[in-house]
Amino acid sequence: MRKLFLLLTSMLMALGLTACTSKKESTMQDNKGKKVLIAYFSWSGNTEKVAKYIAEKTNADMFRIERVTPYSKEYEPCTQEALQEKNNNERPAIKGKVKNFDDYDVILVGVPCWWYTAPMPVFTFLEKEGYNFEGKQVAFFCTYYTAEYETLNDMVKTTPKAKHLKNFGTKDDHTDGVDKWLKEIGL
Ligand SMILES: Cc1cc2nc3c(=O)[nH]c(=O)nc-3n(C[C@H](O)[C@H](O)[C@H](O)COP(=O)(O)O)c2cc1C
């Protein structure tokens, strides 16, 4: 009886282990073996929509970059707050932390173009939160109304030790071109 119990227990354990392994492997395969994080800022939803589209395609985890003090919900006051913050080159406090940042192989950072560059809370995320980008594959994407201007280049400069992949810009919430870009950067 004891032998039968031991046999059954080991069979069950073996089955459990196989199930765990194949689940892990299938997740890894979805990402072509890479663990992907999308950190994004979005005020009116366009960048969030593009970020979610990318997350679905790459099985990525998402982290929303948010200023501790929210921007005005009205367009005009928000643009003025953003302009003042940019002119003062501020690094406003942001909410939360990425869990297990070091586990990620690829970091995609998505932003709207604000006053020809990225919103200042994004620079807080890139420069002030202690995340180590050294050796990580990093790509930036942005959404804009007219053009991306210096948005993408300005962010690249903040992560000199990363392995930079091709960046991507799109108008409003348009996702055409995303699939091609993901292929180009190996996702
Ligand atoms: C404060 C502010 C500044 C902006 N500055 C620019 C700009 O310089 N160039 C541009 O093309 N679009 C600019 N836009 C438009 C946004 O980049 C565009 O609508 C973007 O897709 C919004 O993304 P979101 O919905 O994720 O916030 C600005 C919008 C806001 C609110």
The ligand as a Tripos MOL2 file, in Angstrom:
@<TRIPOS>MOLECULE
LIG
   31    33     1     0     0
SMALL
NO_CHARGES

@<TRIPOS>ATOM
      1 C1          0.6600   69.1260  -23.3040 C.3       1 LIG1
      2 C2          0.5980   68.6580  -24.7350 C.ar      1 LIG1
      3 C3          1.6070   69.0110  -25.6170 C.ar      1 LIG1
      4 C4          1.5970   68.5310  -26.9260 C.ar      1 LIG1
      5 N1          2.6300   68.8730  -27.7700 N.ar      1 LIG1
      6 C5          2.6630   68.3460  -29.0350 C.ar      1 LIG1
      7 C6          3.7510   68.6540  -29.9240 C.ar      1 LIG1
      8 O1          4.6880   69.3780  -29.5840 O.2       1 LIG1
      9 N2          3.7260   68.1050  -31.1690 N.ar      1 LIG1
     10 C7          2.6980   67.2850  -31.5950 C.ar      1 LIG1
     11 O2          2.7430   66.8080  -32.7230 O.2       1 LIG1
     12 N3          1.6760   66.9650  -30.7640 N.ar      1 LIG1
     13 C8          1.6310   67.4850  -29.5140 C.ar      1 LIG1
     14 N4          0.5810   67.1550  -28.6700 N.ar      1 LIG1
     15 C9         -0.4140   66.1850  -29.1160 C.3       1 LIG1
     16 C10        -0.0880   64.7720  -28.5730 C.3       1 LIG1
     17 O3          1.2600   64.4210  -28.8080 O.3       1 LIG1
     18 C11        -0.9460   63.7000  -29.2560 C.3       1 LIG1
     19 O4         -2.2870   64.0450  -29.2210 O.3       1 LIG1
     20 C12        -0.7140   62.3360  -28.5830 C.3       1 LIG1
     21 O5         -1.1350   61.2920  -29.4250 O.3       1 LIG1
     22 C13        -1.4500   62.2520  -27.2550 C.3       1 LIG1
     23 O6         -1.1560   61.0310  -26.6240 O.3       1 LIG1
     24 P1         -1.9860   60.5330  -25.3310 P.3       1 LIG1
     25 O7         -3.4280   60.4430  -25.7740 O.co2     1 LIG1
     26 O8         -1.3980   59.2050  -25.0260 O.co2     1 LIG1
     27 O9         -1.7860   61.5230  -24.2510 O.co2     1 LIG1
     28 C14         0.5430   67.6830  -27.3700 C.ar      1 LIG1
     29 C15        -0.4930   67.3610  -26.4800 C.ar      1 LIG1
     30 C16        -0.4700   67.8560  -25.1830 C.ar      1 LIG1
     31 C17        -1.5920   67.5010  -24.2340 C.3       1 LIG1
@<TRIPOS>BOND
     1     1     2 1
     2     2     3 ar
     3     2    30 ar
     4     3     4 ar
     5     4     5 ar
     6     4    28 ar
     7     5     6 ar
     8     6     7 ar
     9     6    13 1
    10     7     8 2
    11     7     9 ar
    12     9    10 ar
    13    10    11 2
    14    10    12 ar
    15    12    13 ar
    16    13    14 ar
    17    14    15 1
    18    14    28 ar
    19    15    16 1
    20    16    17 1
    21    16    18 1
    22    18    19 1
    23    18    20 1
    24    20    21 1
    25    20    22 1
    26    22    23 1
    27    23    24 1
    28    24    25 2
    29    24    26 1
    30    24    27 1
    31    28    29 ar
    32    29    30 ar
    33    30    31 1
@<TRIPOS>SUBSTRUCTURE
     1 LIG1         1 GROUP 0 **** ****
